[in-house]
Amino acid sequence: MDYETPLFFHVMEYANRAEGDVIDMVSGNPDWEPPEALREGLRDYADLEPDRFQYAPSEGLLELREEIAARRGVDADQIVVTNGAGEANYLAMARALERDRGDEIVLTDPVYPYYPGKTTMLDGTQRFVATDDEGQLDPADVREAASEETAAIVVATPNNPTGAVYPESTMAALVDVAEEYDAILISDEVYDHYDLSGEFASALGVDSSHRIVTNAFSKSMAITGVRVGYAVFPPELVENAKSRHMLVNVATTRPGQYAVLRALRETPPEYYEANRELLRERVATFTDALDAAGAEYTTPRGSFYVMARFDGYPGTLENVERLIDEAGVAGMPGEAFGDSRSDWLRFALVTPRVEEAAARLAAYFE
């Protein structure tokens, strides 16, 4: 089987090879500080006994799973601690497909490219449902696309790349569709701490054996390199997920779990609110510049991405490379996210140089 390398890597490699100064708006790596308690946890871990540097329990440290469970209103036995949200989504999609209820995965368009990539890797088939201009997903469209072959419906809220946040009514309706077709709703909620709208609703708010929720601390704590995520499974689906996790990864980083647990217990709400406020300021700065450039754009209600369309400048890989060479700004081509936004570009607002990048784009498209 041939696997296609995600365009993210191509664009980042191209930007790194560029001769001039390039502002990276490709990757979703937060540029702000992680919680101080997380740094302290890692420092303290270095002085622990040798046995603490050996394998962690495969499903995750019990204390961390209990802390997550208390916060999410589930049983700790339903949780598998994973190598980031990427593995959590892989386990969830694999678990949905191995139920032998069909081989189709329903995805949104635009879509985070790793979902269709994982679908291919797991021998599933893809079916896409378009969102509206604001990135909102109509559950009626999902119901129309679903069939007896539907194994899973995968959504992300807050969304990458559109910044949409799905309200409680949408999440409940999506669970209903999953139940109707004996499928699994997989809700990737890795950006939940970056809800700028106040409307975020977790799929865990719906009591159902037909939904799996995935998440990670990569974004919320600005630690994408630490690789600590988790998935919450219905009780009847969790054991096989634990086995697959053990066979693929054995276990997740023990020092990382220790530090995340420390940060969960000691980080005040003000840490997260300060990061949301920083993002609100960056959204305003960036979209003001897009207005000056005459661009059409989406204003994110969550996560930290803006999609923009410039007249006569479609979101192709070739145009992204031109933008790197001629404007010194690296974004992602809209075509990487599916057919519906192929005319658009996506920019990540996780750089302290957002204002400078906005000025460069405004000057380039003036």
Secondary structure by P-SEA (a helix, b strand, c coil): ccccccaaaaaaaaaaaccccccccccccccccccaaaaaaaaaaaaccccccccccccccaaaaaaaaaaaccccccccccccaaaaaaaaaaaaaacccccbbbbccccaaaaaaaaaaacbbbbbbbbcccccccaaaaaaaccccccbbbbbcccccccccccaaaaaaaaaaaaaacbbbbbbccccccccccccccccccccccbbbbccccccccccccbbbbbbbcccccaaaaaaaaaccccccaaaaaaaaaaaacccaaaaaaaaaaaaaaaaaaaaaaaaabbbbbbccccbbbbbbcccccccaaaaaaaaacccbbbbbccccccccccbbbbbccccaaaaaaaaaaaaac
